[in-house]
Amino acid sequence: MTDTPRLKLIARETLWDRVYASLESALLSGRYAPGERVVLRDVADELGVSLTPVRDAVNRLVAEKVLDRGNVGQGGGAVVPLLNADQFDQLMTIRAGLEPVAARAAAQHATPEGLQPIEASLAAMKRSVKERRTEQYLDAHYRFHFGIYAMCGMPIVQDVIESAWLRCAPTLTLALPEYIPSLKRYPFHQAALDALGRGDGDGAAEAIRADIESARADICALLEKHTR
C-alpha cells in the first residue's frame, strides 16, 4: 500500500482559470441568454467545484463588462446584459475592424489540414439550422470564426476579438428565431473558407467583413424593434 495520492491537487489558480474558461465558452456559444441570471451555486454544482473559484470567475467577467452585477448583490452572481442596438453596433464596429485583418493574416498560414475543422464547423452550422438547434448553431458558428483567427499569428488581436464576441454573443440568442432560418450568411462563410483554401487573404477578409456587416444590419434592426 502506498501513501502516494492517486489524484494530483489542482492549484487554486488553475481551477479558477478553468471555471472562467467554462463560463467563457458557455457565453460564446449562446448557452446564456440576455437577462438570464448566472447563479453562483448553480454554476458550482454543475462544474463540481466550490463557490470560491466560481465567484472569482464571475467577478472577473463583471469587471470585463461581460456580465452585470444587476440587483443580485455581491454574493449572488450576476446577470447577462441585454444590449441595445447602439451597444451592439459598437461591438460590431470592433469586429468589422479586426476580424478581416485576422482573416487576411490567416490566409498566409492556412493548410488543407488546418482548414478541415473549419470546414466541419461550417457543415455543422448548416445542419443545425435545418434541425432548428439554436445552441448547436452558435457553438459551430463560434468554432468556425475562431478556427480561422487561431491561424492568424496575432494573439493580441485574437484577445480583443474574443472580448468583443464575449460581450455580443448572448445577444445573438435573442435574434436567433429570425437570424438563421434562411441561411442568409452561409455564402459569406463559404466564400471565406474558399478564399483561405486559395491563400487569398483579401478574399477571406472581404467575406468576413460582409458577414459581419450583414449581421450588424439585421440584428441592430431586430434590437431596435425589440426595445420599442
Secondary structure, DSSP 8 states (H G I E B T S, - for coil): ---S-SS----HHHHHHHHHHHHHHHHHTT-S-TT-EE-HHHHHHHHT--HHHHHHHHHHHHHTTSSB-TTS-TTS-EE-----HHHHHHHHHHHHHHHHHHHHHHHTT--HHHHHHHHHHHHHHHHHHHTT-HHHHHHHHHHHHHHHHTTSS-HHHHHHHHHHHHHHHHHHHHHHHHHSTT-TTHHHHHHHHHHHHHT-HHHHHHHHHHHHHHHHHHHHHHHHHHT-
